[in-house]
Amino acid sequence: MIGIIGAMEIEINTIKEKIVNLKEVTKGIRTFYIGTINNKEVVLVLAGIGKVNAAITTTLLIENFDLTSIINIGVAGGQNGVKHKDVVISTEVLYHDVDVTKFSDYKHGQVPGLEPTFIADKALLNRTKEILDLLHFDYKIGRIASGDQFIYRKKTIEAINNEYNDIYAIEMEAGAIAQVATLFNVPFIIYRSISDVLDDENQSQDFFKFVEAASINAAIVLEKLIEVI
């Protein structure tokens, strides 16, 4: 069964419409939507915004369903050359708001006791790339950084950008989802469609202007990806 996580209603509504034989199941504090897409068993869940919501939801998903993989889709702020509605695929996921560098010899973004980044599944990464090439979508492959902030300025995340030069998407859930999936040894992929661009003077308005189109793009990629995994 393929687990699918989105943070906002607008990110999962298009996907929910594509589920055949849809059933709702409540586990703990979350409602899960079960059925098939392209004859593959899927379970879809709304996580809510932020790292704690994402971690709780991912844990419930893993502990209650027999998953082969986790796909986290949604929208994000972009930087380093990405444009509105571009897609960013995760090679690795990390936190931009974790900093224990003064405590010991850790990298910025690294949680003590864990690796500095969480590595996405290579097979899922390659399949997603194939789908994006087929769809002729503009995309970047690189790192995605998470934190409990809506980031307007690259200056705010200067420290993590100094550590890594290929962070293309900034958002609020992927790091927690990737961390939980890694700890439970469940293969994962994160991808984001860009709704707004850091340091753009119209960024806050752009989020609301592009969020629906970006969410639809993410759902299109997901449906095609499910066909081939």
Order of alpha helices (4+ residues) and beta strands (2+ residues): beta-alpha-beta-beta-beta-alpha-beta-beta-beta-alpha-beta-alpha-beta-alpha-beta-alpha
